[in-house]
Amino acid sequence: MSAGAAARSADDLSATSTWAPLHQSAFRNLWIASFASNVGTWMQTVGAQWILIEQHSVPTLIALVPTASSLPVLLVTLPAGVDAEGEQGRAILAAAHPEISWTQFDVLGHPRVRSHPMNDHINDHPAFPTIPYQAWRDSMATVHRFAQLVGKIRLAASPRRNHWWNVPFHVTGRGITTRPMGRNPIFTIDFDFLDHRLDITTIDGARHSFALPGLSVAEFTTALTCGLDAVRVDVAIARPCPFDLPDADRPFAHDTEHHTYDTAAVTRYWRVLSQLNLLLEEFAGRFSGKTSPVHHFWHTFDIAMTRFADRHVDQPPTVDSVTREAYSREVISFGFWFGDDTFPEPAFYSYTAPEPNGLATEPLTPATASWVDRRGSHLAILRYDDVRTLPDPHATVLDFYESAYQAGARRAGWDIDRYASPGGITDPQAYVPHAAPQPQGAGPGPRKLHESAGPVIQ
């Protein structure tokens, strides 16, 4: 809901008739029941006072009867009313300010200021909020393993595609999705990082959902297994253990260690994913050659997009099957990861594989970007915190990716001009040649080369 819609909802609420709630049968029945209950309570109070008058005639005791009857009600209704008011305030404020999680409002619906680094919005750019690795390290470890388990279901139930494109998650308007998979029935598993639930749905309308906060990986495994059974999905995982993580030998069903789930941090992670998903989509459009989807890998928990050259790469037999399939062609990849214990900060990255000679000597943009030696190869790195507070972080990251692409493509001998598609357009009729400036008053001149001639699809 937009801020305008929220305001309209508030106006509609204020304009509603006093008696309008009685048109709702549920409220009407509740009101009648409450009225009958109050009459009974009044009769009980009068009866108790009458008995006291008959036996004691002590004014103090008589006065205590209504007080004793009303005190529990006062103690319960006051905080309940405050909380209800806060819920309404939170709903309206959350709609008007979607960039702020509802957990940041206090019980009165006012924005809550916290010292936790995940909730510090003072210096946040709306596109790139702060997400320090250490602040949500434990939550990320839990969600990473949740994602790996569901990702392995995707691996088992989806048709295989080149370079493992069938395996990763895609970003949605509420979280991440496996996309439809399986057969008899076709099913989908979605992480909802706003309501913090896992949804399992089938093509025939069956649905099972459960909450994520508070679950250990072992409990998540049990809940997921029960959910699949509930919607009649039968899928087997070859190895139900983490992949390429420190606890790779421990089955998910035995992992009670990882259970931290900070809802604000997880929502923040998804919001960052959403921004980067669109940024990488835009960058992908600048290359007309073979390009991967923008996808979220459950292996390394990064989001990435890859450009390919039409050159086969012979991998030695000693290389594992995952790597052989992923890098069977020359690639230049672009992405973002949230950090790990060896590089404990979020960063944008790019790499060229196989790495051509002299790659690390190529210049990068902006000046804060650098080449980092990691596991025997060089990554172009731009630290997230060096970008997010800039006036235009979006453009800065696009420039970084472009500089890394130019570096890798030049060194690897790619035909850069052949595959260029500025603005995501390959149709030559969408551009007009650059012409000399028009005299003042002559009207708008021809657009520059590579400037869109306007929308083609109406």
N, C-alpha and C positions, 0 to 999 in steps of 0.2 A: 504494500500500500504506500502511495506517495504521501508527502507532507500535505498536499492539497486535499487528498482524499481523507486523511486523518482529520484535517480541520473541518471538512464537510460533515464527517461522522460526528464530531463534537457538536457542531451546530445543530444537526438533526436531533441529537440527544437532548440538547437544551430546549429545542422547540417541541418536544414530545408532550402530549397531554398528560396531566397528573393521573388520569384514570386509564391511560393506554395499557399499562401492564396487566390490568384485569382482563384484557382481551386474550391473553395467553392462558391456555387451560392449566398449564403446570403451575404458573404463578397464582392463578385464581384458586386452585385447590390448596396450594400452600397457605395462601392468605386465609381461607376458610378454616383450615386446620389450626393455624396460629390463633385465630379469633376464638375458636372453641376452647383451645388450650388456655388462653388468657382468662376466659370466663371461669373455667375450672379452677385456675390459680386464685382468682379473686374470691370465689366461694370458699376455697380452703382457707384463705387468709382471714376472711370475715368469721368463719367458724372457729378458727384458733383464737381470735381475739374475744369472741363471745365466751368461749370456755374460760379464758383467763379472767374475764370480768366476773364470771359467776364464782370462780374459786378464789381469786386473789384480790382483784380490784386494785392492782398496783400499776399506776400509769407507765412506769419505766418498762415493765415487762410487756405491757400492751404495745408500746412503741417499738419494742425490739422485734415483734413479729413481722411487720412489713419490711423492716430493715434486713432481717435475716433472709427473708424471701427474695429480696431484690439484689442483695450483695453478690451472689454467684453470677447473676445475669450481668451486672455491671462489670465484674471482673473479666468476663468472657467477651462481652460485646464490644467493649472499648478497643482492645487490640485487634479484634476481628474487623471492626469498622475501619480502623486505620490501615490494616493490611488490604482490605478490599479497595479502599480509596487509592492505595499505592498501586494495586494491580491495574486499575483503570488509568492512573497517571502513567504507569510504565507503558501500557499499551499505546497510549496516544503519543508519548514521547519517542517510543521506539519506532513508531511509524513515521514520525516527523524527522527522526535522525537515525536512518538505517545503518550509518557507519558506526554506531555505538551499540554494544551488546546490552540487552535488557538487564543483565546482571550488574550493570554499572549504575542502576538506580536504587536509591534507598527505599524504605517502606512508604515514604510519602510521595514517591515518584520523582524525586529530585535527583539530578545526576550526582553520583557518588565519586568522590575523589579518593583514590587509593595510592599507596606507595608502591604497590606491586608493579614491576616494570612492564608487564604485559598490558596494563590498563592505564598507562601514562600517555594521554593523547595531546599533551600540551604542544609538543613539537612535531606532531604527526602530519605528514602529507596524506590527503585522502586516498591517494593511489597506493602508497607504500607505508603502511603503519609499522611501528616498531615491533620486532619479533625476535628478541635476543635468544640465542640457542639455550643458554643455561637456564633461562626463566621457565622454559617449558620442556626441557630435556626429558624429564620422566614421563610427561604426558605424551610427547612425541614417540618415545620408546613403546608405550602401550598402543597407541594408534597405529604405529608402523607394523606391529605384529598383528593387530586386527586386520590391517590392509593386506598383509602377506597371506593370511589364511584365506580371506575372500579372494585374493588374487590367484591363489592356487586352484580355487574352484573355477575361476574364469579360465585358467590354463587348461584344466581338465575338460571343461564343458564347451569350449569355443573352437571353431574350425581354425586350424593353424594358418598363419599368414607370414609372408616373408619378413625377416628381421624381427620376428616376435611382435608384430604390430597388433596382434589379437589379444595380447596379454595385459597391457596397462589399463589403468582407469582413465576415464574422461571426466572433466569437470562439469557439474550441473549447477542449476540455480539455487541449490540447497546443500550441495556437498560434492560427492564423487560417485560414479556409477560404473558397474561392470559392463553395461550395455546388455541387450538381450542375448541369451545364450541357451545352449541345451536343445533338447528336442523331446517332446512328449513328457512334460510340457516345456515350452519355451519359458524361461524365467529370467529375472533381473534382480540383482542385489544392489541396493543403494545405501550409501552412508548419508544421513541427514545431519549436517553439522550446525544447523540452527536449532532444531528440536532435540538433537543428539540421540538419534535412534538409528537402528538398522532396519531397513524395509526389504522384505523378500516378497516379490510379486510374480505371478504367473500370467500367461496370456489368456487363461480361462477365468481370470478374475480372483483367484485365491490370493490371500495376502496374510503375511505374518510380520509383526513388528515388535521390537523390544528396545528398551533404553540402554544406552552405552555407559553413562557415568557409573562408577562404582564397581564395574566388572573387572576381574582379573582376566588375563588371557585364557586361562583354563575355563573360567565361567563363561566367557564369550564363546569359546569353542562349544561348550555344552548348549548354550542358548541358540547358536547358529545351527547346530545339528538338529535340535528339536524343531527349529523353525523350518528347516528344509523338509523334515518329516511331515510337518503340519500342512505344507502345501504340496506334498507328494512329489518331491524332487529327490531323485536318487543319483548321487554323484560321488565318486571315489577319488581321493587325493593320493597320488603315488607316495609322497613323503610328507606327512603332516607336521613338519618342523620348519622353523625359520630358515630362510635362505641367506647365506653370506652374512650372518649376524653372529655376535659372540656366543649366543646360546643355540647355535645351529643344530646341536645334537639333542636338544630337549624337545620333546613333542609339545605342541601348543596345549594339549589337554593337561599337561603337567606344570604349566607355567603359572604359578601363583605369585611370582615376584613382581611382575609388571601389572599394576592395577591403577596407577595414577591417571586421572582424567580431569583436567582443568577445563571446564566448558568454555570460559572466555578465551583461553589460549587456543583451543581447538577451532573455535569459530574464527579467530584471528588468522590461523593457518589457512583455513579455507578461503577467507577473503583475500589473502595474499595470492593464493593459487588462482583465484578468479581474475585478479588484475593481470597476473603474468600469463595466464592462458590467452587473454585477448591481445596482449603485447606480442607474444610469440606468433599468434595467428597473423597479426599485421606484418611481422617480419617475414613469415613464411611466404606471404603473397609477393614478395619482391624477387622471388626465384621461380622460374617456370619449369625447371627440371624436376626430377623425382624428389619428392619431399614427403617425409613422414607426417602423420597427424601430430597435433600437439597433445601429448599424453603425460599422465602422471604415473611414474614407475614405482611399483611397490617394492622392487628390489632395493634401490638406493634412495627411495622416497624423494625423488626430484621430479621436476616437470621440465620437459624438453621437446625439441623439434630438431630434425636432422635433414640435411641436404645430401644428396647422393650424386656421385659421378658414375658414368656408365663404364666403369673399369672394375673388372673382377680382381679380388685380392685372394691370393692363395695362402691359406692359413696352414701352418704345419700340423701334422696329426696330433701333436701333444697338446694343442690348444683345446680347451673344453668346448662342448657343443653349443653352449649359450653364446660364447664369444664368436665362434665360427659363423653362426647364423647372423648375429648382429652386425658383424663387420666383414661380410662377404663382398662388399663393394667399398670403394673409397668414400669417406664421409667427412662432413664438417658438421658438428653438432653444437647446439646452443641450448642453454637451459639455466635453471636456478635450483639450488638446493638449500636446505634449511640449516645445514651444519652437522657435524658429528664430532666425536671426541678428538679426532686428529686435526680437524679444521673447525674449531668451535664458534663459527659465526656464519650467518647466511650470506650467500654470494651468488652473483651471476657468473656464468662460465661459458667457455667455448673450447673445443679441441678439434684437431684434425687427425684422422686416422686412415691409413698409417701416417705417422708424423713425418713430413718432409724435412730435409736438411735445412737448417737455418731459420726454422719457424720462429724460434724464441728471440731472434734479432729483429723481427718486424715490429713497427710501431703500433701502438694501440691508442684508442681514444675512449675516455678522457685520460688526462695525465695520471690520474689515480689508479688506472688499470695497470696490470702487470702480468708477466708470465711467471707461473709458479711450477716448479718441478714437483710432480706428484706421481709416485709409483713408476718412475722411470720415463715419464713423458711430460710434456708441458701443457698446462692449462692456462688459457687466458682468463684472468680473474678480475672481477669488479665487485668490491665489497658492497653489500647492500646498504650499510650505514654511511658509505661515502656518497650515496646517490639519493636516498629517500627524502632528504631535507632540501634538495636543490629546487630551484623554481620550476624546472621541467624535467623531472626524473625520467619520465616516459621517453622523451627524445634522447636523453643521455644514454639510456640503456640500448635503444635502437642504434645509436651511433657506435656504441661499444660492440654490439653484435656485428655490425657492418665492417668495422675495422678488423675484427677477428676473422670474418669471412674473407675479406680481401687478402689478408695475410696468408691464410691457409690456401686459398684458391690460387694465388700467384705462385706460391712455392710449390704447389702440387701440379701446376700447369693446367688448371681448369680453364675452359673458355668462358670467361666472366661475362662478356658482352652477349654471347649467344643466349644465355639463360636469364638475362636481366628482364624483370617485369616491374618497372617502377609503379608503385601504387597498386600492384596486383593486377595490372592490365597488360595483355599481350596483343590486343587488337590495335594494329597501326592506325586505324581510322579514329581511334579515341584520342589521337594527338594531332596537333598541327605544327608545322615547323616554326621555329623562332623567327620573328620578323623585327625590323627596326622599330624603335618606339614611335608611336603615333603622335602627330601634333596635338597640342592642347585643343580640346573641343571637337576632335575628330571621332570621338566615341571610343569604346574599348577595342584595343587591337587584338591580334591573334594571340592565343595563349602560347606560352613557352613550350618547347619540346618537353615531353614527359608530364605535362600538366593535363589533368583529366578534362575532357571536353564536356563533362557532365554525366549524370547517371544514364545508363543505357537501359536498365530495367526499371520500368515505371510501376 
